[in-house]
Amino acid sequence: MASLDALCQLAMEFPQFSVLSLDFLVDMFNDEIDTVRLKAIDGLRHVISSVELREDQLETILGVLLDCSADIREAIRMLLGNCCMNSKTALNLTISSLLANLMRYPQDRPHIWICLKELGCHHGSLGFALLPELLNTHPYFSAKEPDIEDPAYIGVLILVFNAASCYPTIIPLFPQHTVRHYRYLRGSLPDLVPDLELKSDLGAPAVIPAAYSDSALHLVETAVDKVETVSTCEDLVMVQTVLENTTSELKRLSELSRCVEGVADCSSLYLRCQLLLLKAFRPWLRWTGSSCQSTCLSSSLLVAGSYSLQMLLELSYAMQYGYVTLTVAEQAAVMEIRVLAHVYQLLSHSHILVSSKRESRQQIACLFDRLQLYEKLCQDNGIDMSKSVEPLLSAKERVFSGIGSGSLLQTLQQALEHVAKGFVVQTHHFSPSTRRISAEILLPQRNSEKVVDFVSSLAVAVQLEAVIENVPDTSTVCIQVSFLVVITACVLQV
């Protein structure tokens, strides 16, 4: 290992020595020890850009793709992504080996696609020479349209499109079905497929123009403005209908347009919270307007109150911690939702305020803890507090001075009722830079028939592969492991 370190260091500092050390490094690929092979692959990856591989050396490197170790295969693919081929025969051999590797190890698909992307970026002219073979085109006859769901065909298209990004001469040679497939792949794999200026049969651009993001953002703002227009309407049925339709529209827009996925989805969650609050306060207002007292609420309302509180808390926390680049004003709007959720909880369980002094202390303390956090955030950042919580602020000091007495509970009850009666659906325009945090586990696969058996006193290795997006600090990511036999779970930090 020490000799490999010294060899790699000398090869990086002296280009002439890197040519002489190439045979030795490639020969180390056949070593029996995995760590030695990984070290040799990593060392060659740092000097590969300054040397040219011979055909026999390339065949040795491609043979390592059949290795059963996932780490070795990934290291080889990273090495191939940095290679500069000197002939189309070498490039064609590399592509064929990667596609065969894709059939042998389908779980390596994302890494193979990334390798093909790098090969396309580094070999634009060779990709142009191999285009008829890669796309199976003929100057006179029309070939059968390939299956766009075929992973091997998608990998070839990723290479060709990336080659076209640095060698635009390729673009006019694309068949029409390739142009159609580009639109699909550009929308589904934007990180692997570059932005190209293509035109379809009708002359319309096959790629979504840059102005589309502005148009999609305008649709989001228009949808939010539509809710704001009817928010003060006395017809609550119409307000509820508009909220339901707008929430569905924003959710659908977040699925269709990746450029506004974050802001549209966050706006949809916020309006969904407003819809839940409207449904929560509306039946309570009917009861307060009748001859029944608030202490005589039916059991169905109590169940609905618990469900609405849980949903509001889950959605508000999802907005606060599931999205990045939220402004302070946006965080304050989310915290206000939790305050109103606890207001509804106390209203729907108002009998507890009278019957159980201990439980009333806990629920009221929880409400005013959230109110205090919301108040502090607004005061520290110069944000105007919502008028809907002003009755709670005026009643906070009196309630804390002695929870349990009849007059103070009556004061709190009046404040809660005032908040409920004054509730108005609110809207908020989230920043266009809002991004949703997401994580998708690729390995181990779900519903896999392969069971991992292990002894409690021994450790077992499980390969984990995930795609994490929009996480500023990946060191804070944790993995929750659940066991089937014992109903417990542990959290592991990445």
C-alpha positions in Angstrom: 0.0 0.0 0.0 2.8 2.4 0.8 4.5 1.7 -2.5 1.2 2.4 -4.3 0.9 5.7 -2.5 4.4 6.7 -3.5 3.9 5.6 -7.1 0.6 7.6 -7.4 2.2 10.7 -5.8 5.1 10.6 -8.3 2.8 10.0 -11.2 0.7 13.0 -10.4 3.8 15.3 -10.0 5.7 14.0 -13.1 3.6 13.3 -16.2 6.5 11.3 -17.9 6.6 9.0 -14.9 2.8 8.5 -15.1 3.2 6.9 -18.5 5.8 4.5 -17.2 3.7 3.6 -14.1 0.6 2.9 -16.2 1.3 -0.8 -16.7 2.1 -1.4 -13.1 -1.1 0.3 -11.9 -3.3 -1.6 -14.4 -1.6 -4.9 -13.3 -2.6 -4.2 -9.7 -6.3 -4.4 -10.9 -5.9 -8.2 -10.8 -4.7 -8.3 -7.2 -6.5 -10.7 -4.8 -6.8 -8.0 -2.1 -9.7 -5.6 -2.6 -8.0 -2.7 -0.8 -5.0 -3.0 -3.1 -7.3 -3.0 -6.2 -9.2 0.0 -4.9 -6.0 1.9 -4.2 -4.7 1.2 -7.7 -8.0 2.3 -9.3 -8.1 5.5 -7.3 -4.4 6.2 -8.1 -5.0 5.7 -11.8 -8.1 7.9 -11.7 -5.9 10.9 -10.7 -3.4 10.5 -13.6 -5.7 9.1 -16.3 -6.3 12.5 -17.8 -2.7 12.9 -18.8 -2.1 9.5 -20.4 -3.7 7.4 -23.1 -4.8 3.9 -22.6 -3.7 1.1 -24.9 -6.3 -1.4 -26.1 -5.0 -4.2 -23.9 -4.9 -1.9 -20.8 -8.5 -0.8 -21.6 -9.6 -4.5 -21.8 -8.1 -5.2 -18.4 -9.9 -2.3 -16.9 -13.2 -3.2 -18.4 -12.8 -6.8 -17.2 -13.0 -5.5 -13.6 -16.6 -4.4 -14.2 -17.5 -8.0 -13.7 -16.2 -7.9 -10.1 -18.7 -9.0 -7.4 -17.7 -6.0 -5.2 -19.9 -3.0 -5.6 -17.2 -0.7 -4.4 -14.7 -1.9 -7.0 -17.3 -1.6 -9.8 -18.1 1.9 -8.8 -14.4 2.9 -8.6 -13.9 1.5 -12.2 -16.9 3.5 -13.5 -15.5 6.7 -11.9 -12.2 5.9 -13.6 -13.8 5.4 -17.0 -15.7 8.6 -16.6 -12.4 10.5 -16.4 -10.8 8.6 -19.4 -10.1 10.2 -22.7 -10.4 7.6 -25.5 -8.3 8.0 -28.6 -10.5 6.0 -31.0 -14.1 5.2 -31.6 -13.3 1.5 -31.2 -12.2 2.0 -27.7 -15.3 4.1 -26.9 -17.6 1.5 -28.5 -15.9 -1.2 -26.5 -16.4 0.8 -23.3 -20.1 1.5 -24.0 -20.7 -2.2 -24.8 -19.1 -3.3 -21.6 -21.1 -0.8 -19.5 -24.4 -1.9 -21.1 -23.4 -5.6 -20.4 -22.6 -4.5 -16.8 -26.1 -2.9 -16.6 -27.7 -6.3 -17.5 -25.5 -8.2 -15.1 -26.0 -5.7 -12.2 -29.3 -3.8 -12.7 -28.9 -2.3 -9.2 -25.9 -0.3 -10.6 -28.1 1.6 -13.1 -27.8 5.1 -11.6 -24.0 4.9 -11.5 -23.7 3.4 -15.0 -25.9 6.3 -16.3 -23.6 8.8 -14.6 -20.6 7.1 -16.2 -22.2 7.3 -19.6 -22.9 10.9 -19.1 -19.2 11.7 -18.4 -18.1 9.7 -21.4 -20.5 11.7 -23.6 -19.2 15.0 -22.3 -15.5 14.0 -22.9 -16.0 12.4 -26.3 -18.2 14.6 -28.5 -16.4 13.9 -31.8 -16.2 10.2 -31.2 -19.9 10.2 -30.2 -20.6 11.8 -33.6 -18.7 9.0 -35.4 -20.6 6.3 -33.5 -24.0 7.9 -33.8 -25.4 5.5 -36.5 -24.4 2.5 -34.4 -25.6 3.9 -31.1 -29.0 5.0 -32.4 -29.3 2.2 -35.0 -30.1 4.6 -37.8 -29.9 4.1 -41.5 -29.6 6.7 -44.3 -32.4 5.1 -46.3 -34.5 2.9 -44.1 -36.5 3.7 -41.0 -35.6 1.6 -38.0 -38.0 0.4 -35.3 -38.5 3.0 -32.5 -36.8 1.7 -29.4 -38.5 1.3 -26.0 -38.0 4.5 -24.0 -38.3 2.4 -20.8 -35.3 0.3 -21.6 -32.5 1.2 -19.2 -29.8 0.4 -21.8 -31.4 2.6 -24.4 -31.8 5.4 -21.9 -28.1 5.1 -21.1 -27.2 5.4 -24.8 -29.4 8.5 -25.1 -27.7 10.0 -22.1 -24.3 9.6 -23.7 -25.5 10.9 -27.1 -27.2 14.0 -25.6 -24.2 14.9 -23.5 -22.0 14.4 -26.6 -24.3 16.8 -28.5 -24.0 19.4 -25.8 -20.3 19.9 -26.6 -20.5 18.8 -30.3 -23.7 20.4 -31.8 -23.1 18.9 -35.2 -24.8 15.7 -33.9 -28.2 17.4 -33.3 -29.4 17.5 -37.0 -28.7 13.8 -37.3 -31.2 12.8 -34.6 -34.3 10.8 -35.7 -37.7 12.3 -34.8 -38.4 9.7 -32.2 -35.0 10.6 -30.5 -36.2 14.2 -30.3 -39.5 13.1 -28.7 -37.5 10.9 -26.2 -35.3 13.8 -25.4 -38.3 15.8 -24.1 -39.3 12.9 -21.9 -35.8 12.3 -20.5 -35.1 16.0 -20.0 -38.1 16.2 -17.7 -37.5 13.0 -15.8 -33.7 13.0 -15.6 -32.7 16.7 -15.7 -29.4 16.0 -13.8 -28.2 13.6 -16.5 -29.7 15.1 -19.7 -28.3 18.6 -20.7 -30.3 21.5 -22.2 -30.3 21.2 -26.0 -32.0 23.3 -28.7 -34.0 20.7 -30.6 -37.1 21.1 -32.8 -39.9 18.6 -33.4 -41.6 17.7 -36.7 -43.9 20.8 -36.4 -41.0 23.1 -35.8 -41.8 23.7 -32.1 -39.0 23.4 -29.7 -38.7 20.0 -28.2 -37.1 21.3 -25.0 -39.0 23.4 -22.5 -37.8 27.0 -22.9 -36.3 28.9 -20.0 -39.3 31.2 -20.0 -41.4 28.2 -19.0 -40.2 28.5 -15.4 -41.5 32.1 -15.3 -44.8 31.0 -16.7 -45.1 28.1 -14.2 -44.2 30.5 -11.3 -46.9 32.9 -12.6 -49.4 30.0 -12.4 -48.5 29.4 -8.7 -48.9 33.1 -7.9 -52.2 33.3 -9.7 -53.5 30.3 -7.8 -52.6 31.8 -4.5 -54.1 35.2 -5.5 -57.3 33.4 -6.3 -57.6 32.1 -2.8 -56.7 35.5 -1.4 -59.6 37.1 -3.4 -62.2 34.9 -1.8 -60.6 34.6 1.7 -62.9 37.2 3.2 -66.1 36.0 1.6 -68.9 35.1 3.9 -69.9 32.1 1.8 -67.7 29.5 3.6 -68.8 26.7 1.2 -67.4 28.7 -1.7 -64.1 29.4 0.2 -63.8 25.8 1.0 -64.3 24.7 -2.6 -61.8 27.2 -3.9 -59.2 26.0 -1.3 -59.8 22.4 -2.3 -59.4 23.1 -6.0 -56.4 25.3 -5.6 -54.6 22.8 -3.4 -55.1 20.1 -6.0 -53.9 22.4 -8.8 -50.7 23.3 -7.0 -50.0 19.7 -6.1 -50.5 18.7 -9.7 -48.3 21.6 -10.9 -45.5 20.5 -8.5 -45.6 17.1 -10.1 -45.5 18.4 -13.7 -43.0 21.2 -13.4 -39.7 20.6 -11.7 -38.7 24.2 -11.8 -41.5 25.2 -9.4 -41.8 21.9 -7.6 -40.7 23.3 -4.2 -42.7 26.5 -4.1 -45.8 24.9 -5.6 -45.8 21.9 -3.2 -45.1 24.1 -0.2 -47.9 26.5 -1.1 -50.2 23.5 -1.5 -49.4 22.3 2.0 -49.9 25.8 3.4 -53.3 26.1 1.8 -54.2 22.6 2.9 -53.5 23.7 6.5 -55.8 26.7 6.0 -58.5 24.3 4.6 -58.2 22.2 7.7 -58.5 25.2 10.0 -61.5 26.4 8.1 -63.2 23.0 8.5 -62.2 22.9 12.1 -63.5 26.3 13.1 -66.6 26.2 10.9 -68.6 23.5 12.8 -67.5 25.1 16.1 -68.9 28.4 15.0 -72.3 26.7 14.2 -72.4 25.4 17.8 -71.5 28.7 19.4 -74.2 30.4 17.4 -76.9 28.0 18.6 -78.4 27.5 22.0 -76.0 24.7 22.9 -73.0 25.5 25.0 -69.4 24.8 23.9 -69.1 22.2 26.7 -71.8 20.1 25.0 -69.8 19.3 21.9 -70.5 15.9 20.3 -68.1 13.1 20.3 -67.7 13.3 16.5 -66.3 16.8 16.9 -63.9 15.6 19.5 -62.6 12.9 17.2 -62.4 15.4 14.3 -60.5 17.8 16.6 -57.8 15.3 17.4 -57.4 14.3 13.8 -57.2 17.9 12.6 -54.7 18.8 15.3 -52.5 15.9 14.3 -52.7 16.7 10.6 -52.0 20.4 11.2 -48.9 19.6 13.3 -47.6 17.1 10.7 -48.1 19.4 7.8 -46.6 22.4 9.6 -43.5 20.5 10.6 -43.2 19.1 7.1 -43.2 22.7 5.7 -40.7 24.0 8.3 -38.2 21.1 8.1 -38.9 19.6 4.7 -38.0 22.6 2.7 -34.9 24.8 2.4 -34.4 28.5 1.9 -37.6 29.4 3.9 -37.5 33.0 4.9 -38.2 34.2 8.5 -41.6 35.5 7.5 -42.5 32.1 6.0 -41.3 30.3 9.2 -43.5 32.6 11.2 -46.5 31.8 9.0 -45.9 28.1 9.6 -45.6 28.6 13.4 -48.9 30.5 13.5 -50.6 27.4 12.1 -49.5 25.4 15.1 -50.8 28.1 17.4 -54.2 28.0 15.8 -54.2 24.2 15.8 -53.9 24.2 19.6 -56.6 26.9 19.9 -59.0 24.5 18.1 -57.8 21.6 20.3 -58.8 23.6 23.5 -62.1 24.6 21.9 -63.1 21.1 21.0 -62.0 19.8 24.4 -63.3 22.7 26.4 -64.8 20.3 28.9 -61.3 19.4 30.1 -60.7 23.0 31.2 -63.4 22.6 33.8 -63.2 18.9 34.8 -59.4 18.3 34.9 -57.2 21.0 36.3 -53.9 19.0 35.6 -54.7 18.3 32.0 -55.9 21.8 31.5 -52.5 23.1 32.7 -50.7 20.9 30.2 -52.7 21.9 27.2 -52.8 25.6 28.0 -49.1 25.6 28.7 -48.5 23.9 25.4 -50.5 26.5 23.6 -48.7 29.4 25.2 -45.3 27.9 24.7 -46.0 27.8 21.0 -47.4 31.4 21.2 -44.3 32.6 23.0 -42.0 31.0 20.3 -44.1 32.7 17.6 -44.0 36.0 19.4 -40.3 35.9 20.0 -39.6 35.1 16.3 -41.7 38.0 15.1 -40.2 40.5 17.6 -36.6 39.5 16.9 -37.0 39.9 13.1 -39.4 42.8 13.0 -42.3 40.9 11.6 -45.9 42.0 12.2 -47.8 39.4 14.2 -51.1 38.1 12.8 -54.2 39.8 14.2 -55.8 36.4 14.7 -53.6 35.7 17.8 -53.9 39.1 19.4 -56.7 38.0 21.8 -54.3 35.3 23.1 -51.5 37.7 23.8 -53.8 39.9 25.9 -55.1 36.9 27.9 -51.7 35.2 28.3 -50.5 37.1 31.4 -53.7 36.7 33.3 -54.0 33.0 32.6 -50.4 32.2 33.6 -50.9 34.0 36.9 -53.4 31.3 38.1 -54.7 28.6 35.9 -57.6 26.9 37.5 -59.8 29.6 38.8 -63.2 30.1 37.2 -62.7 33.7 36.1 -59.3 33.0 34.5 -60.7 30.0 32.6 -63.6 32.1 31.5 -61.1 34.7 30.2 -59.2 32.1 28.3 -62.4 30.6 26.9 -63.5 34.1 25.7 -60.1 34.6 24.1 -60.3 31.3 22.3 -63.8 32.0 21.0 -62.6 35.4 19.8 -59.8 33.8 17.8 -62.2 31.2 16.3 -64.8 33.9 15.4 -62.2 36.1 13.8 -60.5 33.4 11.8 -59.9 34.3 8.2 -58.2 32.1 5.6 -54.7 33.5 5.0 -52.4 33.2 2.0 -48.7 33.4 1.6 -46.4 33.8 -1.4 -43.5 31.5 -0.8 -40.1 32.4 -2.3 -39.4 30.9 -5.8 -36.1 29.6 -4.4 -38.0 27.2 -2.1 -36.7 23.7 -2.5 -38.1 20.4 -1.2 -35.8 18.1 0.7 -36.2 14.5 -0.5 -34.4 11.1 0.0 -35.0 8.0 -2.0 -33.5 4.7 -0.9 -32.3 2.7 -3.9 -30.7 -0.2 -2.0 -31.8 -2.3 -0.3 -34.8 -2.6 -2.6 -38.3 -2.6 -1.2 -40.3 -5.9 -1.1 -37.1 -7.8 -1.8 -37.2 -11.5 -1.3 -33.7 -11.5 0.0 -33.7 -11.7 3.8 -30.7 -10.5 5.8 -30.1 -13.0 8.7 -27.8 -12.0 11.5 -27.0 -12.8 15.1 -27.7 -10.2 17.7 -24.1 -10.3 19.0 -22.5 -9.9 15.6 -22.5 -7.1 13.0 -23.7 -7.6 9.5 -23.1 -5.4 6.5 -26.0 -4.1 4.5 -25.4 -2.1 1.3 -27.2 1.2 1.4 -27.6 3.5 -1.5 -29.8 6.6 -1.6 -30.4 9.7 -3.6 -30.6 12.8 -1.3 -31.6 16.2 -2.7 -31.5 19.7 -1.4 -29.8 18.8 2.0 -27.3 21.5 2.9 -25.4 19.3 5.4 -25.5 15.6 4.7 -23.7 14.8 8.0 -27.0 15.5 9.7 -28.8 12.8 7.8 -29.8 9.8 9.9 -31.1 6.3 8.9 -33.9 4.6 10.8 -33.6 0.8 10.9 -36.7 -1.1 11.9 -36.7 -4.8 12.9 -39.6 -7.2 12.2 -39.2 -9.6 15.1 -38.7 -7.0 17.8 -40.9 -3.9 17.5 -38.1 -1.4 18.0 -36.2 0.9 15.8 -32.8 2.5 15.9 -31.5 5.6 14.2 -28.0 5.6 12.7 -26.2 8.8 11.6 -24.7 8.8 8.2 
